Amino acid sequence: MTMVLKQVVPFGRSRDEYVKMFNLTEEDCDRRILGVGDGPASFNAEMTQRNKSVISVDPLYQFSGLEILERFNQVLEDIIQQIRNTPDDWVWSYHKSPGDLKWNRVKVIHTFVEDYERGKQTGRYQVGELPKLEFSDQQFDLALCSHFLFLYADHFDELFHRDAITEMLRVSREVRIFPLVTLMLKRPLFLDAIIDSFKAQNYFVDIAPVEYELQKGGNQMLVIRHL
């Protein structure tokens, strides 16, 4: 049995997780970064504390911090229980147990909520969603997409993914997407076609191993950048 999610859920990751999921170097962290579909991640808040430049975009940001926290609390126990019920589907190296994962996610969302209203006022959290972003061409150096594209391949088709990646490449020099497995722990059926498509358009395309793994087999990211 694998995890079943009927819609995208508001689960956020920390800065340290982003560093490991996306192989972020110190040089990367000094670039102009766009977080696409960041949800209630604490990445933006933690990077801002370090005087780094991050803008996060997500349709979730139409809601207040308390509303986002309420939605998180509504789904938290169900997700953790599904994880407990599928012990063979998870790698407990970064997170040591389902309980440790739960503690991390709660810590992350509270860091997010504490920063959220201030970040909205300064434009660091903006309402928007793929496949159309309200940013100018090449406004960013690096666009990161965590736990949305490919993960929800059963919900969003190949055309959506092509359009979404094309749009991220319009607004940034480089795109990194993690993970490259679906909720069913499978390689997305159209991943190879996506890769071939962007190679044919003369982009640099690579699948790179990363340090982070929670879903079994979910330890790779897709890198696409302008040559």
DRENDO-1510 file (C-alpha; in Angstrom, 1 decimal, always signed):
<recs>
REC; n; res; u; v; w
REC; 1; MET; +0.0; +0.0; +0.0 .
REC; 2; THR; +1.2; +3.5; -0.9 .
REC; 3; MET; +0.3; +6.9; +0.3 .
REC; 4; VAL; -3.0; +8.4; -1.1 .
REC; 5; LEU; -3.4; +12.1; -1.3 .
REC; 6; LYS; -6.5; +13.5; -3.2 .
REC; 7; GLN; -4.9; +17.0; -3.5 .
REC; 8; VAL; -1.7; +18.9; -2.8 .
REC; 9; VAL; -1.2; +19.2; +0.9 .
REC; 10; PRO; +0.4; +22.0; +2.9 .
REC; 11; PHE; +3.5; +20.2; +4.1 .
REC; 12; GLY; +6.7; +22.4; +4.2 .
REC; 13; ARG; +10.4; +21.7; +4.4 .
REC; 14; SER; +13.2; +23.5; +6.2 .
REC; 15; ARG; +16.2; +25.3; +4.8 .
REC; 16; ASP; +18.5; +22.4; +5.6 .
REC; 17; GLU; +16.2; +20.1; +3.7 .
REC; 18; TYR; +16.2; +22.4; +0.7 .
REC; 19; VAL; +20.0; +22.5; +0.8 .
REC; 20; LYS; +20.1; +18.7; +0.7 .
REC; 21; MET; +17.2; +18.2; -1.7 .
REC; 22; PHE; +18.6; +20.7; -4.3 .
REC; 23; ASN; +22.4; +20.4; -3.7 .
REC; 24; LEU; +22.5; +24.1; -2.8 .
REC; 25; THR; +26.0; +25.5; -2.4 .
REC; 26; GLU; +26.9; +28.7; -0.7 .
REC; 27; GLU; +27.1; +30.3; -4.1 .
REC; 28; ASP; +23.6; +29.0; -5.0 .
REC; 29; CYS; +22.3; +30.6; -1.8 .
REC; 30; ASP; +23.6; +34.0; -2.8 .
REC; 31; ARG; +21.7; +33.9; -6.1 .
REC; 32; ARG; +18.2; +35.3; -6.7 .
REC; 33; ILE; +16.0; +32.4; -5.8 .
REC; 34; LEU; +12.3; +31.7; -6.6 .
REC; 35; GLY; +10.6; +29.0; -4.6 .
REC; 36; VAL; +7.7; +27.6; -6.7 .
REC; 37; GLY; +4.9; +25.9; -4.7 .
REC; 38; ASP; +6.8; +26.5; -1.5 .
REC; 39; GLY; +3.7; +26.2; +0.6 .
REC; 40; PRO; +4.4; +26.5; +4.4 .
REC; 41; ALA; +8.1; +25.8; +4.0 .
REC; 42; SER; +10.5; +27.7; +6.4 .
REC; 43; PHE; +13.1; +28.0; +3.6 .
REC; 44; ASN; +12.2; +31.6; +2.8 .
REC; 45; ALA; +12.1; +32.7; +6.5 .
REC; 46; GLU; +15.4; +31.0; +7.3 .
REC; 47; MET; +17.1; +32.4; +4.2 .
REC; 48; THR; +15.8; +35.9; +4.9 .
REC; 49; GLN; +17.4; +35.6; +8.4 .
REC; 50; ARG; +20.7; +35.1; +6.5 .
REC; 51; ASN; +20.1; +38.1; +4.3 .
REC; 52; LYS; +19.5; +36.0; +1.2 .
REC; 53; SER; +17.1; +36.8; -1.6 .
REC; 54; VAL; +14.1; +34.4; -1.9 .
REC; 55; ILE; +10.6; +34.9; -3.2 .
REC; 56; SER; +8.1; +32.2; -2.7 .
REC; 57; VAL; +5.0; +31.8; -4.9 .
REC; 58; ASP; +2.0; +29.5; -4.1 .
REC; 59; PRO; -1.8; +29.7; -4.4 .
REC; 60; LEU; -1.9; +28.9; -0.7 .
REC; 61; TYR; -0.8; +32.4; +0.0 .
REC; 62; GLN; -4.3; +33.7; -0.7 .
REC; 63; PHE; -5.0; +32.5; +2.9 .
REC; 64; SER; -4.0; +33.9; +6.2 .
REC; 65; GLY; -1.2; +32.2; +8.3 .
REC; 66; LEU; -3.8; +30.9; +10.8 .
REC; 67; GLU; -5.9; +29.4; +7.9 .
REC; 68; ILE; -2.8; +27.7; +6.5 .
REC; 69; LEU; -1.9; +26.4; +9.9 .
REC; 70; GLU; -5.5; +25.1; +10.4 .
REC; 71; ARG; -5.4; +23.2; +7.1 .
REC; 72; PHE; -2.0; +21.7; +8.1 .
REC; 73; ASN; -3.4; +20.5; +11.4 .
REC; 74; GLN; -6.4; +19.0; +9.6 .
REC; 75; VAL; -4.2; +16.7; +7.4 .
REC; 76; LEU; -1.2; +16.1; +9.7 .
REC; 77; GLU; -2.3; +13.1; +11.6 .
REC; 78; ASP; -3.7; +11.4; +8.5 .
REC; 79; ILE; -0.4; +11.8; +6.7 .
REC; 80; ILE; +1.7; +10.6; +9.6 .
REC; 81; GLN; -0.6; +7.6; +10.1 .
REC; 82; GLN; -0.3; +6.7; +6.4 .
REC; 83; ILE; +3.4; +6.8; +6.8 .
REC; 84; ARG; +3.3; +4.5; +9.8 .
REC; 85; ASN; +1.1; +2.1; +7.8 .
REC; 86; THR; +3.6; +1.9; +5.0 .
REC; 87; PRO; +7.0; +1.4; +6.7 .
REC; 88; ASP; +8.7; -0.1; +3.7 .
REC; 89; ASP; +8.1; +3.0; +1.6 .
REC; 90; TRP; +10.3; +5.3; +3.7 .
REC; 91; VAL; +14.0; +5.9; +4.4 .
REC; 92; TRP; +14.7; +7.0; +7.9 .
REC; 93; SER; +18.1; +8.6; +7.5 .
REC; 94; TYR; +17.5; +12.3; +7.6 .
REC; 95; HIS; +14.3; +11.9; +9.6 .
REC; 96; LYS; +14.7; +9.2; +12.2 .
REC; 97; SER; +11.1; +8.1; +12.5 .
REC; 98; PRO; +7.5; +9.1; +11.7 .
REC; 99; GLY; +7.5; +10.9; +15.1 .
REC; 100; ASP; +10.6; +12.8; +14.2 .
REC; 101; LEU; +9.2; +13.7; +10.8 .
REC; 102; LYS; +6.0; +15.1; +12.5 .
REC; 103; TRP; +8.1; +17.1; +14.9 .
REC; 104; ASN; +10.1; +18.6; +12.0 .
REC; 105; ARG; +7.0; +19.5; +10.0 .
REC; 106; VAL; +5.4; +21.2; +13.0 .
REC; 107; LYS; +8.5; +23.2; +13.7 .
REC; 108; VAL; +8.8; +24.2; +10.0 .
REC; 109; ILE; +5.2; +25.5; +9.8 .
REC; 110; HIS; +5.4; +27.5; +13.0 .
REC; 111; THR; +8.6; +29.2; +11.7 .
REC; 112; PHE; +6.7; +29.9; +8.4 .
REC; 113; VAL; +3.7; +31.3; +10.2 .
REC; 114; GLU; +5.8; +33.6; +12.4 .
REC; 115; ASP; +7.4; +35.1; +9.2 .
REC; 116; TYR; +4.4; +34.9; +6.9 .
REC; 117; GLU; +2.6; +38.2; +7.4 .
REC; 118; ARG; +5.8; +40.2; +7.4 .
REC; 119; GLY; +7.0; +38.4; +4.3 .
REC; 120; LYS; +3.7; +39.1; +2.5 .
REC; 121; GLN; +4.1; +42.8; +3.2 .
REC; 122; THR; +7.6; +42.8; +1.7 .
REC; 123; GLY; +6.6; +40.7; -1.3 .
REC; 124; ARG; +8.5; +37.6; -0.3 .
REC; 125; TYR; +5.3; +35.5; -0.3 .
REC; 126; GLN; +3.2; +36.0; -3.5 .
REC; 127; VAL; +0.0; +34.4; -4.6 .
REC; 128; GLY; +0.4; +32.5; -7.9 .
REC; 129; GLU; +0.6; +29.1; -9.5 .
REC; 130; LEU; +2.0; +27.2; -12.4 .
REC; 131; PRO; +1.8; +27.2; -15.3 .
REC; 132; LYS; +1.7; +31.0; -15.4 .
REC; 133; LEU; +3.9; +33.2; -13.2 .
REC; 134; GLU; +3.6; +36.9; -12.9 .
REC; 135; PHE; +7.3; +37.6; -13.0 .
REC; 136; SER; +9.5; +39.2; -15.7 .
REC; 137; ASP; +11.8; +37.2; -18.0 .
REC; 138; GLN; +15.0; +36.0; -16.3 .
REC; 139; GLN; +14.0; +37.8; -13.0 .
REC; 140; PHE; +15.6; +35.0; -11.0 .
REC; 141; ASP; +18.9; +33.0; -11.2 .
REC; 142; LEU; +17.4; +29.8; -9.8 .
REC; 143; ALA; +13.9; +28.4; -9.5 .
REC; 144; LEU; +13.3; +25.5; -7.1 .
REC; 145; CYS; +10.2; +23.3; -7.1 .
REC; 146; SER; +9.9; +21.0; -4.1 .
REC; 147; HIS; +7.3; +18.2; -3.8 .
REC; 148; PHE; +4.9; +19.3; -6.5 .
REC; 149; LEU; +6.0; +18.6; -10.1 .
REC; 150; PHE; +6.3; +14.9; -10.9 .
REC; 151; LEU; +5.3; +14.0; -7.3 .
REC; 152; TYR; +1.7; +14.6; -8.3 .
REC; 153; ALA; +2.0; +13.2; -11.8 .
REC; 154; ASP; -1.3; +11.4; -11.3 .
REC; 155; HIS; -3.0; +14.7; -10.8 .
REC; 156; PHE; -1.2; +16.9; -13.4 .
REC; 157; ASP; -0.5; +15.6; -17.0 .
REC; 158; GLU; +2.6; +15.8; -19.2 .
REC; 159; LEU; +1.4; +19.0; -21.0 .
REC; 160; PHE; +1.0; +20.8; -17.6 .
REC; 161; HIS; +4.5; +19.7; -16.7 .
REC; 162; ARG; +6.0; +21.0; -20.0 .
REC; 163; ASP; +4.2; +24.3; -19.7 .
REC; 164; ALA; +5.2; +24.7; -16.0 .
REC; 165; ILE; +8.9; +24.0; -16.6 .
REC; 166; THR; +8.9; +26.3; -19.7 .
REC; 167; GLU; +7.4; +29.1; -17.5 .
REC; 168; MET; +10.0; +28.5; -14.8 .
REC; 169; LEU; +12.7; +28.7; -17.4 .
REC; 170; ARG; +11.2; +31.9; -18.7 .
REC; 171; VAL; +11.6; +33.6; -15.3 .
REC; 172; SER; +14.9; +32.0; -14.2 .
REC; 173; ARG; +18.2; +30.9; -15.6 .
REC; 174; GLU; +18.0; +27.5; -14.0 .
REC; 175; VAL; +15.3; +25.1; -12.7 .
REC; 176; ARG; +15.7; +22.3; -10.1 .
REC; 177; ILE; +12.9; +19.9; -9.3 .
REC; 178; PHE; +12.7; +17.4; -6.5 .
REC; 179; PRO; +11.8; +14.5; -6.1 .
REC; 180; LEU; +11.5; +12.5; -9.3 .
REC; 181; VAL; +9.1; +9.9; -8.0 .
REC; 182; THR; +5.3; +10.0; -7.7 .
REC; 183; LEU; +3.3; +9.4; -4.5 .
REC; 184; MET; +3.2; +5.8; -5.7 .
REC; 185; LEU; +7.0; +5.7; -5.6 .
REC; 186; LYS; +7.2; +5.3; -9.3 .
REC; 187; ARG; +9.2; +7.1; -11.9 .
REC; 188; PRO; +6.7; +9.4; -13.7 .
REC; 189; LEU; +5.8; +7.9; -17.1 .
REC; 190; PHE; +6.5; +11.1; -19.0 .
REC; 191; LEU; +9.7; +12.1; -17.3 .
REC; 192; ASP; +11.9; +10.8; -20.1 .
REC; 193; ALA; +9.7; +12.6; -22.7 .
REC; 194; ILE; +10.1; +15.8; -20.7 .
REC; 195; ILE; +13.9; +15.4; -20.6 .
REC; 196; ASP; +14.1; +14.7; -24.3 .
REC; 197; SER; +11.9; +17.7; -25.1 .
REC; 198; PHE; +14.1; +20.2; -23.2 .
REC; 199; LYS; +17.3; +18.7; -24.6 .
REC; 200; ALA; +15.9; +19.2; -28.1 .
REC; 201; GLN; +15.3; +22.8; -27.2 .
REC; 202; ASN; +19.1; +23.1; -26.4 .
REC; 203; TYR; +18.8; +23.4; -22.7 .
REC; 204; PHE; +21.3; +21.7; -20.4 .
REC; 205; VAL; +19.4; +18.8; -18.7 .
REC; 206; ASP; +20.6; +16.5; -16.0 .
REC; 207; ILE; +19.4; +14.1; -13.3 .
REC; 208; ALA; +21.5; +14.6; -10.3 .
REC; 209; PRO; +21.8; +12.5; -7.1 .
REC; 210; VAL; +21.1; +14.4; -3.8 .
REC; 211; GLU; +21.8; +13.7; -0.1 .
REC; 212; TYR; +18.2; +13.8; +0.9 .
REC; 213; GLU; +15.9; +10.8; +0.8 .
REC; 214; LEU; +12.6; +10.2; +2.6 .
REC; 215; GLN; +10.4; +8.5; +0.0 .
REC; 216; LYS; +12.3; +5.3; -1.0 .
REC; 217; GLY; +14.0; +6.0; -4.3 .
REC; 218; GLY; +13.3; +9.7; -4.0 .
REC; 219; ASN; +17.0; +10.9; -4.0 .
REC; 220; GLN; +17.4; +12.6; -7.4 .
REC; 221; MET; +16.6; +16.0; -8.8 .
REC; 222; LEU; +16.1; +17.3; -12.3 .
REC; 223; VAL; +18.3; +20.2; -13.4 .
REC; 224; ILE; +17.4; +22.3; -16.4 .
REC; 225; ARG; +19.3; +25.5; -17.3 .
REC; 226; HIS; +19.9; +27.9; -20.2 .
REC; 227; LEU; +23.2; +27.3; -22.0 .
</recs>
